[in-house]
Amino acid sequence: MRVGVDISKALPPRDGIGRFTAELVRALTQAGAAPRLYALDPGAGGADVDACFPGAEVGVDPARDGLDVFHATAWTVPAHYRGPLVFTCYDLTFLSHPDCHTFDNKVRCLSALLEARLAGAAIAAVSHATARELEARFGIAAADVRVVHPAAASAFRPPAAGEARRRLAERFGVEGPFVLAVGTLEPRKNLRRLAAAWSGLPAELRRRHPLLAAGAEGWMLADGELDGVRRLGFVAEDDLVALYGAASVFAYPSLAEGFGLPVLEAMACGAPVLTSDVSSLPEVAGGAARLVDPLDVDALRDALRGLLEDPDERERLRGLGLRRAADLSWAATARRMLELYREVARLPPGP
């Protein structure tokens, strides 16, 4: 089966969609269905595809390459391509939370989704929450949407405690315990309320557990909104693993997520997780995280304080999180995606 995949977002620097795409390509290759790779986003043109995916077959025009199916993974539908198409919908936050997106991003996401529907694409949602929202907003029956959960990359696993601490001290000058937040610094990640909640903790608890935020600079955050937060900027994957593994608490009070991959990554690294009780996040957490209303600063503060002052509860959540992360694998994701590819391309089932 000849599969094409858009790897625009998988070229550095990678965000959550990029990590999803890179891991999917690796899993498909390991399953014996090495896809042909395309970088359809002009903004990805400067990256070296061969360096990121050694030995992979690189395509130029999906419309001319005789593909059995093309997988649009980056909110871009290939121009002039008229073959079988799979379109991954990560979330609809550009509609549910339009004030958290730039105008250009809202137009791009909505246009791509509508183009995919007009092209007769099969929609692959990353969560049941996203599938339900597709039905509510666009009338796409749940039976017509395939839910294919992602998983944490194999690199995300508990690091050796001494190694993680040593790496963080060398890379960031971070020593001792801390609270960690991860995500692009933009409103949907709700870092402003998290910072306010952390600021409401007793001074001694704040001193012992500074709040660190790892993530690229985003948009719509005014000066002073993250006072007291140590911003690390975009961090490499190895550094992120060390941060997850050494965090006293990983806090992810996002306003809405299609999946919320950092929650699963943090669990896979052994971090106790505090996250939101909305959208897909309870689905991802699977009962292995402390859930809280992301709009309630007092509730965020109390949940954070409760975890920081209760090492037994943190240890309990670590164990639950590790088991939850192990429930999902990229091998299973690749199998489900290959089934969808064959169905869309009208090919017989594989072995």
Phi, psi and omega in degrees: 000129181264108184249134173251141181226134175279116182252024181307313183284344181277354176274148187291149357280136185272137169259196181299319177296322179297318179292322175303309184295316181298317180291325177297315179300316179297317182292321177296319179296317179294334178277002177089012181239055183305117183278160170274135189256141180226139173250090187278337181281120180304332180292345180265004188297335183276351183277155181265101182297319181299324180289326181281327182228075184302133176081358181284153176276127184251128179256168180244314184227106181302333183289343186245005189255009175062041181283149172279329180200147175240136180253111177274110186250356192229036179057036176219126176261127185296132179294140174072356179280129183237012181272185178303138190224136170244134183235120177274124174255115183277320180192172176239032181293341176292344174257318183284330180226063186298334180288352179262009181231151172288158180301316181300320181291321177299315180296316182298312184294314181294317180298317181295318180296317179293319176300319180297318179296317179296329180278359180075026183293147167281132182264125175252116179261147183275355179203161175293329177298317178293321178298318179296323180289325175299321178291317183293321186267330185237001180069020178277111184303143181303328180292341181266001178244129177265123177270119180233102181291138169282184179217170174286143178295156183298336179292339183272098179209161184301121177281160173297133187304313181295322181294317180297314181297318180296317180296316182292324177294318181288319187279321188232358184068025181267122177227142180086180184288162179197163170260136184243136168238143181227136177148157175304137183284084179214163193302325185297334180284349169066030181291334179298313180291324177297318178297320179294320179296315178298321180295337179276357177286156174305145185304320182293323179292322176294321181296319182283337184227075177298155180263119179251138178237119178253124179162154181292154174297137181246241186205164172063024173251120182282157176302138177090349183289339180243035178302137179090348181268132174272115184265120183268349185074191178294133181239148179291161185301317181298321178291323180295319177301316179296319179296312177303312186294331184263351185292137173292319177216136170260119184251123183223072185272048184299149178286331180191141178217145171287325175220304183090057184302324179303330177299314181291321178299315180298317178300317181297335180267359176091018179273136170289135192246135170244121182216181187279157178261027184235167178049228186275353192294321173297326178297316179292315183297325176057036179081009185251017181220160171278124182256145183209154175292117185290345180271350185259100183298321180295319178294321176299314180300313183293321179293319179296315180297317181302318180289318183294332182264003184230086182297330179295319178292322177298318180294322178298315180294326176302311181297315179297319181295318178299319179291321179296316180298326180287343179293334184247136181222153178287335176296317178293321178299315180297320179298316180294321180292321178296322175300318179293317178303312182296321179297313182293321182277358181058045177256154179294154179303148179277180180292000000 
